[in-house]
Amino acid sequence: MDSENLGLTDAAFRILVIEDHAALGRFIAASLASAGWAVVGPFSDPVSAMQAVNGRQFDFAVLDRVLRGEEAFAVAEALLA
């Protein structure tokens, strides 16, 4: 669910969802989207999460700390950069 492809307005907050449990990731993304937020994701592994973060700005992120057995601290640091 990429907000650029959904025709969401620029006024909506951009929220990144990174969660490796597929059903939970879809639930979080759908819940936020139904509330009117511009949702990007869900992404389920560190590589795709880093690609999503690269060069993009987000207002908020929902980040699972462990993605497929790997710590996601690098993703969190990239979000802060």
N, C-alpha and C positions, 0 to 999 in steps of 0.2 A: 504494500500500500504506500505508494509514493505520492506525497501531497501535490507535486507538480502535475501529476497525471490525473488527479481527481478534480481539478478545477476549483480548488479551495481558494478563498481570498487571501491576500497578503496580510490582512488584519488579524487572522487567526494565529495564535501561538503555535510555533513549530515544535512538536514533541517527538523525540526519537525513542523508539521502543526496541530494546535489545534483551531477548529472553530465549533461552534454548529449549524450554518446554513448549512445544508447538501450540497446544491448546491454550495454555496460559498467555502466550504471546499474542495469539489471535484475539483472545478475550480482552486483554488490556488495550490493544490497538482499536478494536471495535468499540469498546466502551468510551475511549477518549474521542474517537471520531464521531460517535453519536452525540457526544456532548458539544460538538462543534469545533474541536481542535484539529489542526492540520497535523496528521500523524505520518511519520516516516518509519517504516518497518512493519512488522517485527523482523529483526535480524537475529540469527541463532548461533553464530559462531564468531570467534574473534576476528577472522579475516574479513568477512562481509561487514561486520560492525565497524572496523577501522576504515574500510572503503566508504561506508556511509558517512562517517565523521569527517573524512578528509576534505578540507576546504569548505565545509558547510557550517553554518551557525544554527544553533538550536536554542530555544527558550527554556527547554526543560528536557530531561532524559529519564527514562525508566530503564535502569541497567541492572541486569542480573550479575552478581559479583563473580560467579563461576559459570563459564560457558563451555559446555562439553568437556568438563574436567579441567579446564584451564582458568586461572585467575584472570579477571578482566580489568586489572588495574591500568594496563596500557591504554585501554579504550577510555577509561575515566580520565586519565591524564591528557589524552588527545582532545577530549571534550573541553578541558580547561584551557587548552592552548589558544 
